[in-house]
Amino acid sequence: MTDKPKVAFYWCASCGGCEEAVVDLAEKLLDVVEAIDIVFWPVALDTKRADVEAMEDGSILATFVNGAVRTTEQEEMVHMLRRKSQLLLAFGACAHLGGIPGLANQSDRDTIFDVVYRRSPSTVNPDGVVPQTQTTVNGYKLPLPGFYDTVRTVGQVTDIDYVVPGCPPTPGIIAGAVNTLLGGDLPPRGTVLAPDVALCDECDRKTTKPETVSLTEWKRPHLVDVDEELCLLAQGLVCLGPATRAGCGAQCVGANMPCTGCFGPTSRVRDGGGKALAAIASLVGSDEPDEIDHILDGIPDPVGTFFRYSLPASLLRRAPIGSRNNTPTATTERSE
């Protein structure tokens, strides 16, 4: 046994990039391992669920949960880790805002199953079999995770203490979060452990942004030669830097790609996607309805553009369950 603070990591509905981001700490990872005792990390350690269930409630200092909540198993694990942990952190954009998995809230479970298991061009499924919550193996009934209609953030399932933002969080943000937890002087509950200013504040191109931007065309980065020094918004590219929290070091912009908003909004913004949409719409350089429509047609996927990481956490939340319309509308649905 060790007297070092116990820390856990868990992976819900996500791509696994947040797990890789921990390894990206490189040699700093050795410092982290020296300071803490990692007691649960399914991607790296052979620790079982039963081992965690046997731990005393509150015995884990902090659990970093990445990924949104899509299945019954994920919800059960989040609730259990909440009980076992003094602090629970939403780790990464999917846990924080719903992330890319949250875009599935434009459809319902039945539609998703139909497309994936019956109508996908690569699928051969003549019996139309779809996932069930129970199967029989050698005469024994085996329960399986259920698939919810709605993708939820970790904070919509249980109380969280802090957020480590990003898709994935950068090594500096991760190291800062660990140091904050170990330092003992904790910020107010609910704090996002990243700078509370817009990304434009740390962007090297901010001095090239004109006072007034008026555009008659939105461009897609793979179709144009992008100036490596000029503000991307000024070039007609949809950059969400003005509506996104800083902390990533503007890495995408540094690679000549617009910010897509993975760090989420600052504390002064209620809905990051709505803020970004309003900001971009305000730059349209026309008052003529037909011309406005033509300009906005340059953004072919508004939901995927403005709510790429945040649809479950937004005011829209999802499309009405049972709807085949891929445009989300406001809903008061809060649970399954």
KANOR-V402146 format. One record per backbone hydrogen bond with DSSP energy under -0.5 kcal/mol. CO is the residue of the C=O (numbers start at 1). NH is the residue of the N-H. Records with the same first field share a line. If there is no record, write none. Layout:
CO->NH  NH
This chain:
5->37
6->61  62
7->39  40
8->64
9->42
10->12  66
12->14
13->68
16->20
17->21
18->22
19->23
20->24
22->25
23->26
25->28
26->29
27->30  31
28->32
29->33
30->34
31->35
32->35  36
35->5
36->38
37->7  39
40->9
41->44  45
45->47
48->51  52
49->53
50->54
52->55
56->59
60->86
61->87
62->8
63->65  89
64->10  66
65->91
66->12
68->13  70
69->152
70->148
71->75
72->76
73->77
74->78
75->79
76->80
77->81
78->82
79->83
80->84
81->85
83->58
84->60
87->63
88->161  162
89->65  91
90->92  164
92->96
93->97  98  99
94->98
95->154  155
97->313
98->102
99->102
100->103
101->104
102->105
103->106
104->107
105->319
108->112
109->113
110->114
111->115
112->116
113->117
114->118  119
115->120
120->123
123->125
125->128
133->144
135->142
137->140
140->137
141->143
142->135
146->72  148
152->69
153->156
154->157  158
161->190
162->90
163->165  193
164->92
166->93  169
168->167
170->174
171->175
172->176
173->177
174->178
175->179
176->180
177->181
178->182
179->183
180->184
184->186
188->191
191->163  193
192->194
195->197
197->246
198->201
199->202
200->203
203->206
205->208
206->209
208->210
212->214
215->285
219->238
220->223
221->224
224->226
231->235
232->235  237
233->236
236->219
237->239
238->240
240->243
241->199  200  244
244->199
250->254
251->255
252->255  257
253->256
259->240
261->264
262->166
264->245
266->269
271->275
272->276
273->277
274->278
275->279
276->280
277->281
278->282
280->283
281->284
283->215
284->286
287->289
288->292
289->293
290->294
291->295
292->296
293->297
295->298
296->299
298->300
301->305
302->306
303->307
307->311
309->99
310->314
311->314  317
315->331
316->318
318->329
320->323
326->328
329->318
